[in-house]
Amino acid sequence: MLILAVATIYFLGFHANEVLFSYLEHHRGAHWIFLPAGLRLLSILLLGAKGAVGIFLGSLLVTWQLGESSLMGNFIE
C-alpha cells in the first residue's frame, strides 16, 4: 500500500510541478525548481526500499504518460 501511495504522490507531484513552475522552465524538462526531487529524498529516507520501488513505479508512469520512452513497448512485444 505504501508503494502505491509513493508512486501516486510522485506522479501527482510531477504534474503539480509542471502546473506551478512551468514559467521557470529553462528548457523542456529542466526546471529551476523541481518538487519531485524533494519527494524522492523524503520517500527513500523515510521508507527505504518501499519508497525506492514507489519512486520507480511513479517514474515509469510519468515516462509512459509523456510518451518519451518505449519501455512499455519492449515488454509488450
PyMOL CGO cylinders between C-alpha atoms (Angstrom):
from pymol import cmd
from pymol.cgo import CYLINDER

trace = [
    CYLINDER, 0.00, 0.00, 0.00, 2.87, 2.38, 0.80, 0.3, 1, 1, 1, 1, 1, 1,
    CYLINDER, 2.87, 2.38, 0.80, 4.45, 1.67, -2.56, 0.3, 1, 1, 1, 1, 1, 1,
    CYLINDER, 4.45, 1.67, -2.56, 1.31, 2.70, -4.44, 0.3, 1, 1, 1, 1, 1, 1,
    CYLINDER, 1.31, 2.70, -4.44, 0.96, 5.79, -2.26, 0.3, 1, 1, 1, 1, 1, 1,
    CYLINDER, 0.96, 5.79, -2.26, 4.54, 6.88, -3.02, 0.3, 1, 1, 1, 1, 1, 1,
    CYLINDER, 4.54, 6.88, -3.02, 4.06, 6.21, -6.75, 0.3, 1, 1, 1, 1, 1, 1,
    CYLINDER, 4.06, 6.21, -6.75, 0.84, 8.25, -6.77, 0.3, 1, 1, 1, 1, 1, 1,
    CYLINDER, 0.84, 8.25, -6.77, 2.35, 11.13, -4.79, 0.3, 1, 1, 1, 1, 1, 1,
    CYLINDER, 2.35, 11.13, -4.79, 5.37, 11.21, -7.10, 0.3, 1, 1, 1, 1, 1, 1,
    CYLINDER, 5.37, 11.21, -7.10, 3.17, 11.18, -10.21, 0.3, 1, 1, 1, 1, 1, 1,
    CYLINDER, 3.17, 11.18, -10.21, 0.93, 13.96, -8.87, 0.3, 1, 1, 1, 1, 1, 1,
    CYLINDER, 0.93, 13.96, -8.87, 3.95, 15.91, -7.63, 0.3, 1, 1, 1, 1, 1, 1,
    CYLINDER, 3.95, 15.91, -7.63, 5.48, 15.80, -11.09, 0.3, 1, 1, 1, 1, 1, 1,
    CYLINDER, 5.48, 15.80, -11.09, 2.32, 17.24, -12.64, 0.3, 1, 1, 1, 1, 1, 1,
    CYLINDER, 2.32, 17.24, -12.64, 1.91, 19.81, -9.86, 0.3, 1, 1, 1, 1, 1, 1,
    CYLINDER, 1.91, 19.81, -9.86, 5.45, 20.96, -10.60, 0.3, 1, 1, 1, 1, 1, 1,
    CYLINDER, 5.45, 20.96, -10.60, 4.52, 21.38, -14.27, 0.3, 1, 1, 1, 1, 1, 1,
    CYLINDER, 4.52, 21.38, -14.27, 1.49, 23.49, -13.36, 0.3, 1, 1, 1, 1, 1, 1,
    CYLINDER, 1.49, 23.49, -13.36, 3.13, 25.63, -10.68, 0.3, 1, 1, 1, 1, 1, 1,
    CYLINDER, 3.13, 25.63, -10.68, 6.58, 26.23, -12.15, 0.3, 1, 1, 1, 1, 1, 1,
    CYLINDER, 6.58, 26.23, -12.15, 6.26, 25.88, -15.92, 0.3, 1, 1, 1, 1, 1, 1,
    CYLINDER, 6.26, 25.88, -15.92, 7.16, 29.56, -16.35, 0.3, 1, 1, 1, 1, 1, 1,
    CYLINDER, 7.16, 29.56, -16.35, 10.54, 28.88, -14.68, 0.3, 1, 1, 1, 1, 1, 1,
    CYLINDER, 10.54, 28.88, -14.68, 11.41, 26.10, -17.14, 0.3, 1, 1, 1, 1, 1, 1,
    CYLINDER, 11.41, 26.10, -17.14, 14.86, 26.65, -18.60, 0.3, 1, 1, 1, 1, 1, 1,
    CYLINDER, 14.86, 26.65, -18.60, 14.12, 24.27, -21.49, 0.3, 1, 1, 1, 1, 1, 1,
    CYLINDER, 14.12, 24.27, -21.49, 11.90, 21.17, -21.87, 0.3, 1, 1, 1, 1, 1, 1,
    CYLINDER, 11.90, 21.17, -21.87, 12.33, 19.11, -18.71, 0.3, 1, 1, 1, 1, 1, 1,
    CYLINDER, 12.33, 19.11, -18.71, 14.90, 21.35, -16.99, 0.3, 1, 1, 1, 1, 1, 1,
    CYLINDER, 14.90, 21.35, -16.99, 13.30, 23.28, -14.13, 0.3, 1, 1, 1, 1, 1, 1,
    CYLINDER, 13.30, 23.28, -14.13, 14.91, 25.65, -11.66, 0.3, 1, 1, 1, 1, 1, 1,
    CYLINDER, 14.91, 25.65, -11.66, 12.50, 24.34, -9.02, 0.3, 1, 1, 1, 1, 1, 1,
    CYLINDER, 12.50, 24.34, -9.02, 11.73, 20.61, -9.17, 0.3, 1, 1, 1, 1, 1, 1,
    CYLINDER, 11.73, 20.61, -9.17, 9.43, 19.34, -6.40, 0.3, 1, 1, 1, 1, 1, 1,
    CYLINDER, 9.43, 19.34, -6.40, 9.76, 15.61, -7.18, 0.3, 1, 1, 1, 1, 1, 1,
    CYLINDER, 9.76, 15.61, -7.18, 13.44, 15.75, -6.18, 0.3, 1, 1, 1, 1, 1, 1,
    CYLINDER, 13.44, 15.75, -6.18, 12.39, 16.50, -2.62, 0.3, 1, 1, 1, 1, 1, 1,
    CYLINDER, 12.39, 16.50, -2.62, 9.73, 13.80, -2.78, 0.3, 1, 1, 1, 1, 1, 1,
    CYLINDER, 9.73, 13.80, -2.78, 12.38, 11.29, -3.87, 0.3, 1, 1, 1, 1, 1, 1,
    CYLINDER, 12.38, 11.29, -3.87, 14.66, 12.22, -1.00, 0.3, 1, 1, 1, 1, 1, 1,
    CYLINDER, 14.66, 12.22, -1.00, 11.94, 12.08, 1.65, 0.3, 1, 1, 1, 1, 1, 1,
    CYLINDER, 11.94, 12.08, 1.65, 10.41, 8.83, 0.46, 0.3, 1, 1, 1, 1, 1, 1,
    CYLINDER, 10.41, 8.83, 0.46, 13.72, 6.98, 0.40, 0.3, 1, 1, 1, 1, 1, 1,
    CYLINDER, 13.72, 6.98, 0.40, 14.87, 8.40, 3.74, 0.3, 1, 1, 1, 1, 1, 1,
    CYLINDER, 14.87, 8.40, 3.74, 11.59, 7.64, 5.48, 0.3, 1, 1, 1, 1, 1, 1,
    CYLINDER, 11.59, 7.64, 5.48, 10.51, 4.41, 3.75, 0.3, 1, 1, 1, 1, 1, 1,
    CYLINDER, 10.51, 4.41, 3.75, 13.71, 2.83, 2.45, 0.3, 1, 1, 1, 1, 1, 1,
    CYLINDER, 13.71, 2.83, 2.45, 13.25, 0.15, -0.19, 0.3, 1, 1, 1, 1, 1, 1,
    CYLINDER, 13.25, 0.15, -0.19, 9.47, 0.62, -0.35, 0.3, 1, 1, 1, 1, 1, 1,
    CYLINDER, 9.47, 0.62, -0.35, 10.00, 4.29, -1.15, 0.3, 1, 1, 1, 1, 1, 1,
    CYLINDER, 10.00, 4.29, -1.15, 12.53, 3.42, -3.85, 0.3, 1, 1, 1, 1, 1, 1,
    CYLINDER, 12.53, 3.42, -3.85, 10.14, 0.97, -5.52, 0.3, 1, 1, 1, 1, 1, 1,
    CYLINDER, 10.14, 0.97, -5.52, 7.35, 3.54, -5.34, 0.3, 1, 1, 1, 1, 1, 1,
    CYLINDER, 7.35, 3.54, -5.34, 9.56, 6.18, -6.97, 0.3, 1, 1, 1, 1, 1, 1,
    CYLINDER, 9.56, 6.18, -6.97, 10.48, 3.67, -9.69, 0.3, 1, 1, 1, 1, 1, 1,
    CYLINDER, 10.48, 3.67, -9.69, 6.83, 2.90, -10.44, 0.3, 1, 1, 1, 1, 1, 1,
    CYLINDER, 6.83, 2.90, -10.44, 5.90, 6.59, -10.37, 0.3, 1, 1, 1, 1, 1, 1,
    CYLINDER, 5.90, 6.59, -10.37, 8.72, 7.36, -12.78, 0.3, 1, 1, 1, 1, 1, 1,
    CYLINDER, 8.72, 7.36, -12.78, 7.52, 4.64, -15.13, 0.3, 1, 1, 1, 1, 1, 1,
    CYLINDER, 7.52, 4.64, -15.13, 4.04, 6.17, -15.09, 0.3, 1, 1, 1, 1, 1, 1,
    CYLINDER, 4.04, 6.17, -15.09, 5.40, 9.64, -15.85, 0.3, 1, 1, 1, 1, 1, 1,
    CYLINDER, 5.40, 9.64, -15.85, 7.56, 8.50, -18.77, 0.3, 1, 1, 1, 1, 1, 1,
    CYLINDER, 7.56, 8.50, -18.77, 4.76, 6.32, -20.16, 0.3, 1, 1, 1, 1, 1, 1,
    CYLINDER, 4.76, 6.32, -20.16, 2.24, 9.16, -19.92, 0.3, 1, 1, 1, 1, 1, 1,
    CYLINDER, 2.24, 9.16, -19.92, 4.60, 11.65, -21.57, 0.3, 1, 1, 1, 1, 1, 1,
    CYLINDER, 4.60, 11.65, -21.57, 5.30, 9.18, -24.37, 0.3, 1, 1, 1, 1, 1, 1,
    CYLINDER, 5.30, 9.18, -24.37, 9.05, 9.71, -24.11, 0.3, 1, 1, 1, 1, 1, 1,
    CYLINDER, 9.05, 9.71, -24.11, 10.00, 6.09, -23.59, 0.3, 1, 1, 1, 1, 1, 1,
    CYLINDER, 10.00, 6.09, -23.59, 9.40, 2.89, -25.46, 0.3, 1, 1, 1, 1, 1, 1,
    CYLINDER, 9.40, 2.89, -25.46, 10.00, 0.83, -22.30, 0.3, 1, 1, 1, 1, 1, 1,
    CYLINDER, 10.00, 0.83, -22.30, 6.43, -0.45, -22.15, 0.3, 1, 1, 1, 1, 1, 1,
    CYLINDER, 6.43, -0.45, -22.15, 6.57, -1.34, -25.83, 0.3, 1, 1, 1, 1, 1, 1,
    CYLINDER, 6.57, -1.34, -25.83, 9.58, -3.53, -25.15, 0.3, 1, 1, 1, 1, 1, 1,
    CYLINDER, 9.58, -3.53, -25.15, 7.65, -5.53, -22.59, 0.3, 1, 1, 1, 1, 1, 1,
    CYLINDER, 7.65, -5.53, -22.59, 4.57, -5.92, -24.78, 0.3, 1, 1, 1, 1, 1, 1,
    CYLINDER, 4.57, -5.92, -24.78, 6.37, -7.28, -27.84, 0.3, 1, 1, 1, 1, 1, 1,
]
cmd.load_cgo(trace, "trace")
